Amino acid sequence: MRRAADCPTLLVESAHAFEEMKAYIQDRYEGVYALESSVDTDGRVVDHIPADAHPAARRWGGLATAPDEDPPHVPEPYGQKRSDPRSEQIVHPEAGRPVTAQVLPADTTPL
């Protein structure tokens, strides 16, 4: 592992500040391991870790879950509502990049 002092292009306040950040991250992820890894449609590696090992779960006593109730009613807007072109990209993805659902291993969460 390289030290901050050996990397002149790093944009940190000091070598001490870098070592402090590194220690924080190492502490946060200590004991976290991937049960399985996959690659998303953008080519990024996604690790699937035990849900109870996720740093947020360890800090807050569990991961957030969606409520069981229906979302609140949103009133209709006044006047004509224009379509947002960005939503078309979500509803109709590019032909060369189909979106597929991925089944996660049991009791894991992506990280």
BELUR-V806671 format. One record per pair of residues at least 24 apart in sequence whose C-alpha atoms are under 6 Angstrom apart, sorted by the first residue. I is the first residue (numbers start at 1). J is the second residue. D is the distance in Angstrom with one decimal. If there is no record, write none. Layout:
I|J|D ; I|J|D
//
This chain:
47|110|5.7 ; 47|111|5.4 ; 48|108|5.8 ; 48|109|5.4 ; 48|110|4.5 ; 49|108|5.2 ; 49|109|5.6 ; 50|108|4.3 ; 51|107|5.8 ; 51|108|4.6 ; 51|109|5.1
//
